[in-house]
Amino acid sequence: MVRIDIKDKDPFANADAKPKDNISASGFIMRAIFRYFRITIIFYIIAALIYYFIFGSILGLGSI
């Protein structure tokens, strides 16, 4: 039978370690913008398709 290692490990042992992904504030903001912009575009396309199937045109482009 194998003995389970239950030693209490110090969770703060590596508190001084640098973060793995060290980005600037502008990089963080750009990542957030791209993430939420992509989600917005996907939901806009879904809403446009539903509108197209219900009304037969995309926001008045059928009259051109």
PyMOL commands that place a pseudoatom at each C-alpha (Angstrom):
pseudoatom trace, name=CA, resn=MET, resi=1, chain=A, elem=C, hetatm=0, pos=[0.000, 0.000, 0.000]
pseudoatom trace, name=CA, resn=VAL, resi=2, chain=A, elem=C, hetatm=0, pos=[1.369, 3.408, -0.984]
pseudoatom trace, name=CA, resn=ARG, resi=3, chain=A, elem=C, hetatm=0, pos=[1.453, 6.125, 1.639]
pseudoatom trace, name=CA, resn=ILE, resi=4, chain=A, elem=C, hetatm=0, pos=[-0.235, 9.382, 0.586]
pseudoatom trace, name=CA, resn=ASP, resi=5, chain=A, elem=C, hetatm=0, pos=[1.970, 12.470, 0.843]
pseudoatom trace, name=CA, resn=ILE, resi=6, chain=A, elem=C, hetatm=0, pos=[-0.017, 14.933, 2.953]
pseudoatom trace, name=CA, resn=LYS, resi=7, chain=A, elem=C, hetatm=0, pos=[2.698, 17.465, 3.725]
pseudoatom trace, name=CA, resn=ASP, resi=8, chain=A, elem=C, hetatm=0, pos=[1.445, 21.004, 4.106]
pseudoatom trace, name=CA, resn=LYS, resi=9, chain=A, elem=C, hetatm=0, pos=[2.931, 22.933, 1.206]
pseudoatom trace, name=CA, resn=ASP, resi=10, chain=A, elem=C, hetatm=0, pos=[3.478, 26.671, 1.607]
pseudoatom trace, name=CA, resn=PRO, resi=11, chain=A, elem=C, hetatm=0, pos=[1.114, 28.439, -0.849]
pseudoatom trace, name=CA, resn=PHE, resi=12, chain=A, elem=C, hetatm=0, pos=[3.174, 31.640, -0.590]
pseudoatom trace, name=CA, resn=ALA, resi=13, chain=A, elem=C, hetatm=0, pos=[6.539, 30.050, -1.399]
pseudoatom trace, name=CA, resn=ASN, resi=14, chain=A, elem=C, hetatm=0, pos=[6.596, 31.537, -4.918]
pseudoatom trace, name=CA, resn=ALA, resi=15, chain=A, elem=C, hetatm=0, pos=[4.987, 34.892, -4.111]
pseudoatom trace, name=CA, resn=ASP, resi=16, chain=A, elem=C, hetatm=0, pos=[7.967, 36.769, -5.557]
pseudoatom trace, name=CA, resn=ALA, resi=17, chain=A, elem=C, hetatm=0, pos=[7.837, 34.934, -8.882]
pseudoatom trace, name=CA, resn=LYS, resi=18, chain=A, elem=C, hetatm=0, pos=[7.062, 37.096, -11.906]
pseudoatom trace, name=CA, resn=PRO, resi=19, chain=A, elem=C, hetatm=0, pos=[3.755, 36.523, -13.688]
pseudoatom trace, name=CA, resn=LYS, resi=20, chain=A, elem=C, hetatm=0, pos=[3.908, 34.248, -16.717]
pseudoatom trace, name=CA, resn=ASP, resi=21, chain=A, elem=C, hetatm=0, pos=[2.042, 36.696, -18.930]
pseudoatom trace, name=CA, resn=ASN, resi=22, chain=A, elem=C, hetatm=0, pos=[3.422, 40.136, -18.145]
pseudoatom trace, name=CA, resn=ILE, resi=23, chain=A, elem=C, hetatm=0, pos=[1.418, 42.576, -20.304]
pseudoatom trace, name=CA, resn=SER, resi=24, chain=A, elem=C, hetatm=0, pos=[0.984, 46.323, -20.068]
pseudoatom trace, name=CA, resn=ALA, resi=25, chain=A, elem=C, hetatm=0, pos=[-2.264, 48.098, -19.241]
pseudoatom trace, name=CA, resn=SER, resi=26, chain=A, elem=C, hetatm=0, pos=[-2.846, 48.962, -22.911]
pseudoatom trace, name=CA, resn=GLY, resi=27, chain=A, elem=C, hetatm=0, pos=[-2.285, 45.314, -23.845]
pseudoatom trace, name=CA, resn=PHE, resi=28, chain=A, elem=C, hetatm=0, pos=[-4.847, 44.249, -21.258]
pseudoatom trace, name=CA, resn=ILE, resi=29, chain=A, elem=C, hetatm=0, pos=[-7.370, 46.779, -22.594]
pseudoatom trace, name=CA, resn=MET, resi=30, chain=A, elem=C, hetatm=0, pos=[-6.778, 45.693, -26.204]
pseudoatom trace, name=CA, resn=ARG, resi=31, chain=A, elem=C, hetatm=0, pos=[-7.290, 42.032, -25.288]
pseudoatom trace, name=CA, resn=ALA, resi=32, chain=A, elem=C, hetatm=0, pos=[-10.569, 42.902, -23.566]
pseudoatom trace, name=CA, resn=ILE, resi=33, chain=A, elem=C, hetatm=0, pos=[-11.719, 44.987, -26.554]
pseudoatom trace, name=CA, resn=PHE, resi=34, chain=A, elem=C, hetatm=0, pos=[-10.933, 42.216, -29.049]
pseudoatom trace, name=CA, resn=ARG, resi=35, chain=A, elem=C, hetatm=0, pos=[-12.615, 39.571, -26.876]
pseudoatom trace, name=CA, resn=TYR, resi=36, chain=A, elem=C, hetatm=0, pos=[-15.850, 41.503, -26.405]
pseudoatom trace, name=CA, resn=PHE, resi=37, chain=A, elem=C, hetatm=0, pos=[-15.847, 42.906, -29.961]
pseudoatom trace, name=CA, resn=ARG, resi=38, chain=A, elem=C, hetatm=0, pos=[-15.719, 39.365, -31.323]
pseudoatom trace, name=CA, resn=ILE, resi=39, chain=A, elem=C, hetatm=0, pos=[-18.622, 38.281, -29.103]
pseudoatom trace, name=CA, resn=THR, resi=40, chain=A, elem=C, hetatm=0, pos=[-20.608, 41.369, -30.177]
pseudoatom trace, name=CA, resn=ILE, resi=41, chain=A, elem=C, hetatm=0, pos=[-20.052, 40.612, -33.872]
pseudoatom trace, name=CA, resn=ILE, resi=42, chain=A, elem=C, hetatm=0, pos=[-21.167, 36.997, -33.434]
pseudoatom trace, name=CA, resn=PHE, resi=43, chain=A, elem=C, hetatm=0, pos=[-24.400, 38.011, -31.688]
pseudoatom trace, name=CA, resn=TYR, resi=44, chain=A, elem=C, hetatm=0, pos=[-25.024, 40.754, -34.273]
pseudoatom trace, name=CA, resn=ILE, resi=45, chain=A, elem=C, hetatm=0, pos=[-24.733, 38.215, -37.094]
pseudoatom trace, name=CA, resn=ILE, resi=46, chain=A, elem=C, hetatm=0, pos=[-27.145, 35.871, -35.315]
pseudoatom trace, name=CA, resn=ALA, resi=47, chain=A, elem=C, hetatm=0, pos=[-29.642, 38.711, -34.779]
pseudoatom trace, name=CA, resn=ALA, resi=48, chain=A, elem=C, hetatm=0, pos=[-29.289, 39.817, -38.427]
pseudoatom trace, name=CA, resn=LEU, resi=49, chain=A, elem=C, hetatm=0, pos=[-29.976, 36.279, -39.652]
pseudoatom trace, name=CA, resn=ILE, resi=50, chain=A, elem=C, hetatm=0, pos=[-33.084, 36.009, -37.490]
pseudoatom trace, name=CA, resn=TYR, resi=51, chain=A, elem=C, hetatm=0, pos=[-34.283, 39.405, -38.752]
pseudoatom trace, name=CA, resn=TYR, resi=52, chain=A, elem=C, hetatm=0, pos=[-33.590, 38.331, -42.355]
pseudoatom trace, name=CA, resn=PHE, resi=53, chain=A, elem=C, hetatm=0, pos=[-35.576, 35.107, -42.009]
pseudoatom trace, name=CA, resn=ILE, resi=54, chain=A, elem=C, hetatm=0, pos=[-38.519, 36.921, -40.392]
pseudoatom trace, name=CA, resn=PHE, resi=55, chain=A, elem=C, hetatm=0, pos=[-38.749, 40.044, -42.593]
pseudoatom trace, name=CA, resn=GLY, resi=56, chain=A, elem=C, hetatm=0, pos=[-37.007, 38.900, -45.804]
pseudoatom trace, name=CA, resn=SER, resi=57, chain=A, elem=C, hetatm=0, pos=[-34.492, 41.742, -45.984]
pseudoatom trace, name=CA, resn=ILE, resi=58, chain=A, elem=C, hetatm=0, pos=[-31.586, 43.037, -43.977]
pseudoatom trace, name=CA, resn=LEU, resi=59, chain=A, elem=C, hetatm=0, pos=[-32.604, 46.403, -42.523]
pseudoatom trace, name=CA, resn=GLY, resi=60, chain=A, elem=C, hetatm=0, pos=[-34.009, 47.899, -45.726]
pseudoatom trace, name=CA, resn=LEU, resi=61, chain=A, elem=C, hetatm=0, pos=[-31.399, 46.634, -48.176]
pseudoatom trace, name=CA, resn=GLY, resi=62, chain=A, elem=C, hetatm=0, pos=[-34.100, 44.777, -50.127]
pseudoatom trace, name=CA, resn=SER, resi=63, chain=A, elem=C, hetatm=0, pos=[-35.269, 47.998, -51.801]
pseudoatom trace, name=CA, resn=ILE, resi=64, chain=A, elem=C, hetatm=0, pos=[-31.944, 48.634, -53.561]
for i in range(1, 64): cmd.bond("trace and resi %d" % i, "trace and resi %d" % (i + 1))
show_as sticks, trace
zoom trace
